[in-house]
Amino acid sequence: MNFLKRVFGQGCEHRFAWPRIGSNGDHYQICLLCGTAYEYDWRLMRRTDRLLPVDAPHV
């Protein structure tokens, strides 16, 4: 079933580590399965937007 979810666009079933603090002081969480990082709002205690790698080329 997991294979079919990935093939048909469901992607990763994210499992997140505890929120961390970045070098800029912002909180973020990383998926333990795929490594995708998301911003984390500590006040609201929830993930917000997906973080893009700093070295990613802009298209």
Rosetta blueprint (number, residue, H / E / L):
1 M L
2 N H
3 F H
4 L H
5 K H
6 R H
7 V H
8 F L
9 G L
10 Q L
11 G L
12 C L
13 E L
14 H L
15 R L
16 F E
17 A L
18 W L
19 P L
20 R E
21 I E
22 G L
23 S L
24 N L
25 G L
26 D L
27 H E
28 Y E
29 Q E
30 I E
31 C E
32 L L
33 L L
34 C L
35 G L
36 T L
37 A E
38 Y E
39 E E
40 Y E
41 D E
42 W L
43 R L
44 L L
45 M L
46 R E
47 R E
48 T E
49 D E
50 R E
51 L L
52 L L
53 P L
54 V L
55 D L
56 A L
57 P L
58 H L
59 V L
